[in-house]
Amino acid sequence: MSIITSVAQGLPGFLGRTFRGARDPILSGDRRSAAEMTWPERQWPTLYKDIPADIRRPVVWDGRLLGGASVTWLAWHHFTPAVLTAAVESGGRAAKRTALIVFAILTAAIVYRLWQWQGGTQYPFWAKEVGAWSPIVAWYVLRVLETVFVGASGLLMCLCLALLFFPAAWFFASWRALKVWWQEASEPLRTPTRDALLIFKAKADIRGSEYQAYARQVEDASGRLSNMPLLAVGTATGALRARGDMESPSAGQVVAFDGESIRQHVLCLGATGTGKTRKFIRPMVSRIMNADWGAGHRIGAYITDGKGTLWRDVLPSVEHRDDVAVIGTGPGQVGVDLLAGMSPLEVATTFKAVSGQVAGKPADDFWPESASGLIMHAAAIAYVLDQDEDTVATWGDLRPYSLLGLARLATDEQAQKAACERIDLLADAEPGDVSPALYNAVPQALESVLWLRGTWLPMATETRSGIVANVNVVLGKLSGARALADRFFRGSYEDIVDVEHALDGGVLMVAVGETEWGLAGKVVNVWLKTRLYVAARKRLVTDPEACRNTSCALIADEFQMLVTAGPDSDTSFWNIARETGVFLIAATQSIAALHQVLGADQTANIVNLLRSKIILKTEELSTIDYVRKLAGELPRAWEPEPRFFATQGARELAQPDRTPALPEARMSQAFFPTVPRLDTTSMRDAVSYDPRFLMRRTMQDQTQQISSMQAAAWRQEDKVKDTLVSGLTWRPKVESDELLLGSGFAFAIVQRAGGDRSDIIDLEAA
């Protein structure tokens, strides 16, 4: 190892030992104390925490470092011992080469002078004439000795000069190499930006609160949520941060849910074929079901869609589990007793919710409400008859307390009269003549019998026909789908499962939909979903511990074909669902599709309940308008100047803050015509315009003469002001055409640790 390399490699350690006891923490190497002097931990706690990578924000806020310092000071983080070592080592090599050249030049001069030198003693011509050879020999010996002595003295002087030149050249070469490297490191950071010059001061009133909110988000993410699973959604493009949204992620940063935030529900919007299932739902199901939710916590899933085909797409993500059940009519698939465990009131409210999905939002609520009342009374009577063995025997394979049983009791006048007569007989029975359960249940049906006889049967025929028609809209065609009727509508199928399977941590997938089974398939799908809501509400009361220890992800594609309004529906369930352990990931085509089913007010309500939004490519105008309003606005303008950016985020995309290559000194830098000094000019913010340039340029224009530097300075001030504020207006964060990117890109607002992060993200890069 050469001396130069040894000195260069040992210099950082030598400086560290030399200044170890210095009072200045920067010199002593106490970085923590130095940081505390500028950024006290009590005021800037996030600078001293290990922040999860997905929510880590740059220290640049609104164009400046936290606290207001210029971003140019970030150049210091590139300066490492390796940079100093490289500068000193390359400076030493440059100084060595330069010193050798200097030595060679001086040596050549000495040799040349020696060649011309005649010596200090005259040649003895007289001795040659008289033939005396001794003086001549003595002269030659003396000449050799003089030449050797003078030459050696000259060479020694050259060597001494070169040796004296070498350390100074080494110092200057190293210093200038380091200065060039420093200018290169600082150059991107010096570019003027509007947020540093204008927005930083404009947001002084709110930035403190924004930082406190972020500090609390970091506290939650690194504290109580640290053991929660982290579920990636996509990778940020950094577009919104470049536009000035400090809460948005940086380019390349992962956007993710934590285990708590995803339970605040997710809505995915996108036109047909944009990848809602393939690029969002399927990967998200895989991440949810394979995540570590902590010891003792189970995760179940209820997977459904309006078409009844989603289960095939997500089956590979869960087929490794032994608790997967598929509801359908195919081989190995199971049925569900749709009314099992439901009270007559729950049946009636579920019927109304399903009716709203099947028939659409009514112009007059009287008819569906009356149909729901009829179903409730029919269910109250059927509930009793279902416990009467004689009645069950006469009904054959159709149980009275089933959807088809209710359809018969609600629409067939003869069946109603027969049922009322049977209830009368059971009411007159002695306690020992019937089972205790049946004997205790009969009084509950007597009020419904009185309603049928006193209100329903005497009702005008036209009114009854209208109510019955509303019942038939939902239940009238169920018997036509024989395979579905056997497994779902008769109440007598034996190979069944229930929605509690998903609530208990299993995986339940629905393979029944409108595509194959029409109206009957829709009734099954919507009824099952509503039944899940009812069961979840019950569990919240009966087993709150299970709600805390078991979560259930309801994955619903083509949500517009399933969504309902009213009691025990989507518009009322999702505001309390988090406490039940159920969370929703819903995908639908557009806001307009929800409007068509629910109306504007109910759509606004449910969209607000689903806190996170993923919006893929869409051309639907109401969805575009909703997203633009939801994202909000930012002050934006055109930026025609090549050396000016709106924000530091935009500058980072165009001119990234990168560590330059290690410094390499040149021989020309080893000469020292000027005295080196500590110069931080390269760390000052650059200005947009040079007044001297303006003067030279405008002097060429005969129509406008600038006669002095003062006028040029005024011109500069005007131009800088124009650059900062000209054309500056509040514009949407997201433009309409940016919602048409497609190919896996989506606009996302994702909840995370009590905050939300929004950006245009790449779903395929998660």
Secondary structure, 3 states (H helix, E strand, C coil): CCHHHHHHHHHHHHHHHHCCCCCCHHHHCCHHHHHHHHCCCCCCHHHHCCCCHHHCCCCEECCEECCCCCHHHHHHHHCCHHHHHHHHHHHHHHHHHHHHHHHHHHHHHHHHHHHHCCCCCCCCHHHHHHCCHHHHHHHHHHHHHHHHHHHHHHHHHHHHHHHHHHHHHHHHHHHHHHHHHHHHHHHHHHCCEHHHHHHHHHCHHHHHHHHHHHHHHHHHHHCCCCCCCEEEEEEECCHHHHCCCCCCCCCCCEEEEECCHHHHCEEEECCCCCCHHHHHHHHHHHHHHHCCCCCCCEEEEEEEECCCCHHHHHHHHHCCCCCEEEECCCCCCEECCCCCCCCHHHHHHHHHHHHHHHHCCCCCCHHHHHHHHHHHHHHHHHHHHCCCHHHHHHHCCCCCCCHHHHHHHHHCHHHHHHHHHHHHHHHHCCCCCCCHHHHHHHHHHHHHHHHHHHHHCCCCHHHHHHHHHHHHHHHCCHHHCHHHHHHHHCCCCCCECCCHHHHCCCEEEECCCHHHHHHHHHHHHHHHHHHHHHHHHHHHHHCHHHHHHEEEEEEEECHHHCCCCCCCCHHHHCCCHHHHCEEEEEEECCHHHHHHHHCHHHHHHHHHHCCEEEECCCCCHHHHHHHHHHHCEEEECCCCCCCCECCHHHHHHHCCCCCCCCCCCCHHHHCCCCCCCCCCHHHCCCCCCCHHHHHHHHHCCCCCCCCCHHHHHHHHHHHHHHHHHCCCEEEECCCHHHHHCCCCEEEEEEEECCEEEEEEEEHHHC
